[in-house]
Amino acid sequence: AKEEAKEEATEEAKAEEAQEEPNEEAKAEEEAKQEAKEEAKAEEEEKAADEPVPDDDIDVFAVSDVCDVGKGQPVFANFTLEDWVLLTLRYELHALVHGFRKDVQDADREGIHADHIQFYYNRYFHKAVVPSVYGRETFEELVALVSDSIGLSPK
């Protein structure tokens, strides 16, 4: 009777092991499939991150971080020489107006008269602003080119 009980216990243990093995194998297969899905997803995301954000989709005035407009790409990623030149002009004119206002500290002088801008530009930046370099005939046309940064008032 003891031997029969041992045999039955051994058979039951083997049956349980047989049932557990497919479960372990199924788990292993499931884990392998899940890992493969995760790797494929990561590869797709990596490929998508390598693709640049189209310039047409960017609203530069709505961007909160110029160094990341999406997918880690900066606004200036696709700038050409002309873009950098216009950006420099915008900055220099902006700095000129604000620097002049701070240096003068006169409530009567709200800005620089258009006839004097070239003089003060030379004074502040030690170079001349020449509208023909930007493909314009007059300084007024040049200011119209960067009208989102600076403007001329009729005064």
Phi, psi and chi 1 to 4 in degrees:
 res  aa     phi    psi   chi1   chi2   chi3   chi4
   1 ALA       -  -36.3      -      -      -      -
   2 LYS   -66.7  -39.2  -72.2 -177.2 -179.4  179.1
   3 GLU   -66.7  -39.9  -73.0 -178.3   22.3      -
   4 GLU   -63.7  -39.9  -72.6  179.1   16.3      -
   5 ALA   -66.2  -39.7      -      -      -      -
   6 LYS   -65.0  -42.8  -76.9 -176.5 -177.7  180.0
   7 GLU   -62.9  -42.4  -74.3 -179.9   19.9      -
   8 GLU   -64.6  -41.2  -75.1 -179.9   23.3      -
   9 ALA   -65.5  -39.2      -      -      -      -
  10 THR   -66.7  -43.1  -53.6      -      -      -
  11 GLU   -64.4  -40.1  -71.8  177.9   14.7      -
  12 GLU   -65.3  -40.4  -73.3  177.6   12.4      -
  13 ALA   -64.4  -42.0      -      -      -      -
  14 LYS   -64.2  -40.5  -72.6 -179.1 -178.7  177.6
  15 ALA   -63.2  -42.4      -      -      -      -
  16 GLU   -64.5  -42.4  -74.6  178.0   12.6      -
  17 GLU   -62.7  -41.3  -74.2  178.5   15.1      -
  18 ALA   -62.0  -38.8      -      -      -      -
  19 GLN   -71.7  -35.8  -71.5  177.3   -5.2      -
  20 GLU   -71.9  -38.2  -72.2  177.5    8.9      -
  21 GLU   -58.2  -49.1  -73.2  178.4   12.0      -
  22 PRO   -61.9  -35.4  -22.7   29.6      -      -
  23 ASN   -64.3  -42.7  -72.0  -21.6      -      -
  24 GLU   -65.8  -40.9  -71.0  176.1   11.6      -
  25 GLU   -64.5  -42.3  -70.7  176.1   12.0      -
  26 ALA   -63.2  -40.4      -      -      -      -
  27 LYS   -62.5  -43.7  -73.4  179.7 -175.8  177.9
  28 ALA   -63.4  -42.4      -      -      -      -
  29 GLU   -63.7  -43.3  -73.0  178.5   21.2      -
  30 GLU   -60.8  -43.5 -173.4   69.6   30.6      -
  31 GLU   -64.2  -40.7  -71.7  175.1    5.1      -
  32 ALA   -63.9  -41.9      -      -      -      -
  33 LYS   -63.7  -42.2  -72.8  179.2 -176.1  179.0
  34 GLN   -63.4  -42.8 -173.2   65.9   24.6      -
  35 GLU   -63.8  -40.8  -73.6  177.5   14.1      -
  36 ALA   -63.1  -40.5      -      -      -      -
  37 LYS   -63.6  -43.7  -74.7 -179.6 -175.8  179.0
  38 GLU   -63.7  -41.4  -70.7  174.3    4.4      -
  39 GLU   -64.4  -42.5  -72.3  176.1   12.7      -
  40 ALA   -63.6  -41.0      -      -      -      -
  41 LYS   -64.3  -42.2 -174.3  176.7  179.8 -178.6
  42 ALA   -63.6  -40.1      -      -      -      -
  43 GLU   -64.5  -40.7  -73.0  176.7   12.6      -
  44 GLU   -63.6  -43.6  -73.3  178.0   21.6      -
  45 GLU   -64.3  -38.3  -71.0  174.4   -2.4      -
  46 GLU   -66.1  -42.2 -170.6  174.7  -53.7      -
  47 LYS   -64.5  -40.9  -73.9  179.0 -175.7  177.4
  48 ALA   -65.8  -34.4      -      -      -      -
  49 ALA   -69.9  -29.6      -      -      -      -
  50 ASP   -73.8  -23.8  -68.7  -17.9      -      -
  51 GLU   -77.3  130.2  -64.8  175.0   10.0      -
  52 PRO   -70.6  153.0   22.7  -29.1      -      -
  53 VAL   -75.2  127.8  175.5      -      -      -
  54 PRO   -60.8  138.9  -17.9   26.8      -      -
  55 ASP   -61.3  -30.3  -69.2  -22.1      -      -
  56 ASP   -67.7  -23.3  -61.5  -20.0      -      -
  57 ASP   -86.5   -5.2  -64.7  -15.4      -      -
  58 ILE   -97.7  124.8  -59.8  171.6      -      -
  59 ASP  -102.6  100.5  178.9   12.3      -      -
  60 VAL   -62.8  -23.9  -66.1      -      -      -
  61 PHE   -82.1  -13.6  -63.7  106.9      -      -
  62 ALA  -100.9   -5.1      -      -      -      -
  63 VAL   -74.8  129.9  172.3      -      -      -
  64 SER   -90.9  -24.1   62.2      -      -      -
  65 ASP  -133.9  108.7 -178.2    5.9      -      -
  66 VAL   -66.6  -15.5  -64.6      -      -      -
  67 CYS   -90.0   -1.8  -68.6      -      -      -
  68 ASP  -154.8   97.1 -174.0    6.9      -      -
  69 VAL   -97.3    1.8  -66.2      -      -      -
  70 GLY   142.5  133.6      -      -      -      -
  71 LYS    60.6   27.4  -59.3  178.7 -176.4  173.8
  72 GLY    74.9   10.4      -      -      -      -
  73 GLN   -91.2  130.2  178.8  178.6  -17.4      -
  74 PRO   -78.7  160.1   25.3  -31.2      -      -
  75 VAL   -57.9  -38.2  167.9      -      -      -
  76 PHE   -88.6   14.4   46.9   85.9      -      -
  77 ALA   -60.4  -35.5      -      -      -      -
  78 ASN  -110.8   21.4  -62.0  -40.0      -      -
  79 PHE   -65.4  142.2  -88.3   20.3      -      -
  80 THR  -103.5  179.2   60.6      -      -      -
  81 LEU   -57.0  -42.1  175.6   63.3      -      -
  82 GLU   -61.9  -38.5  -67.7   81.9    4.5      -
  83 ASP   -63.5  -42.7  -63.1  -42.2      -      -
  84 TRP   -67.0  -37.8  -71.4  110.2      -      -
  85 VAL   -64.4  -44.6  169.5      -      -      -
  86 LEU   -67.0  -36.9  -73.8  174.9      -      -
  87 LEU   -63.1  -41.7  178.7   65.7      -      -
  88 THR   -63.2  -43.7  -58.0      -      -      -
  89 LEU   -60.9  -45.4  176.6   65.6      -      -
  90 ARG   -58.0  -47.7  -76.7 -179.8  170.5   94.4
  91 TYR   -62.1  -47.6  169.9   74.2      -      -
  92 GLU   -63.6  -41.1  -71.7  173.7  -13.0      -
  93 LEU   -66.3  -40.6  -69.2  174.7      -      -
  94 HIS   -61.1  -48.4  172.2   81.3      -      -
  95 ALA   -64.4  -36.6      -      -      -      -
  96 LEU   -60.8  -49.6  173.7   66.2      -      -
  97 VAL   -62.7  -46.9  169.6      -      -      -
  98 HIS   -72.3  -36.2  -71.7  -78.4      -      -
  99 GLY   -66.3  -41.3      -      -      -      -
 100 PHE   -62.3  -45.6  179.6   80.9      -      -
 101 ARG   -60.1  -40.4 -175.2  179.5  -61.7  158.9
 102 LYS   -70.5  -41.2 -177.3  177.4  179.9 -178.5
 103 ASP   -68.9  -38.5  -68.8  -15.3      -      -
 104 VAL   -75.8  -42.9  171.3      -      -      -
 105 GLN    47.2   50.5  -65.7 -179.4   -6.1      -
 106 ASP  -128.2  123.0 -173.9    0.0      -      -
 107 ALA   -65.8  -24.8      -      -      -      -
 108 ASP   -75.1  -25.0  -67.2  -22.3      -      -
 109 ARG  -101.6   99.8  -68.9 -172.1 -178.8 -170.6
 110 GLU   -84.4  -17.9  -65.2  178.9    5.9      -
 111 GLY  -166.6 -165.1      -      -      -      -
 112 ILE  -104.1  133.7  -54.1  169.8      -      -
 113 HIS   -65.3  142.3 -168.0  -85.1      -      -
 114 ALA   -56.8  -32.2      -      -      -      -
 115 ASP   -71.0  -19.4  -66.0  -20.4      -      -
 116 HIS  -103.2   -3.3  -59.1  151.7      -      -
 117 ILE   -61.6  -42.7  -70.7 -179.0      -      -
 118 GLN   -64.4  -36.3  -68.4 -175.9   -6.3      -
 119 PHE   -62.7  -50.3  170.3   78.4      -      -
 120 TYR   -69.9  -32.7  -73.8  110.5      -      -
 121 TYR   -60.5  -45.2 -170.5   91.0      -      -
 122 ASN   -64.9  -38.9 -173.2   13.6      -      -
 123 ARG   -64.9  -42.3  172.9   73.6   60.5  161.8
 124 TYR   -82.5  -38.5  -81.0   77.9      -      -
 125 PHE  -111.1   -2.0  -61.0  109.0      -      -
 126 HIS    55.2   38.8  -55.8  -71.7      -      -
 127 LYS  -157.2  160.4   60.8 -177.0  179.5  179.8
 128 ALA   -93.3  146.1      -      -      -      -
 129 VAL   -97.7  117.9   60.1      -      -      -
 130 VAL  -116.8  110.8 -177.9      -      -      -
 131 PRO   -57.8  -30.4  -24.7   33.6      -      -
 132 SER   -66.3  -23.8   61.6      -      -      -
 133 VAL   -63.2  -31.1  169.3      -      -      -
 134 TYR   -98.0    8.4  -57.7   95.5      -      -
 135 GLY    78.3   26.2      -      -      -      -
 136 ARG  -122.3  155.8  -60.5  -63.8 -175.2 -106.9
 137 GLU   -89.7  -39.9  -58.0  -97.0  -23.8      -
 138 THR  -123.0  165.1   64.8      -      -      -
 139 PHE   -66.7  -34.4 -173.9   74.4      -      -
 140 GLU   -61.0  -40.5  -71.8   76.4   13.8      -
 141 GLU   -66.2  -36.4  -69.4  176.3    0.2      -
 142 LEU   -64.9  -43.1  179.9   61.6      -      -
 143 VAL   -65.0  -36.6  168.8      -      -      -
 144 ALA   -62.7  -29.7      -      -      -      -
 145 LEU   -65.9  -32.9 -176.3   63.9      -      -
 146 VAL  -117.1   40.4  -68.3      -      -      -
 147 SER   -65.5  -14.8   62.0      -      -      -
 148 ASP   -77.0  -11.2   58.0  -17.1      -      -
 149 SER  -112.9  -30.7  -58.8      -      -      -
 150 ILE  -150.9  154.9 -171.2  171.7      -      -
 151 GLY  -146.2  163.7      -      -      -      -
 152 LEU  -106.4  135.7  -65.8  174.9      -      -
 153 SER  -100.1  155.6   68.6      -      -      -
 154 PRO   -69.1  -13.0   14.8  -20.3      -      -
 155 LYS   -68.9      -  -68.2 -176.3 -178.8 -178.7
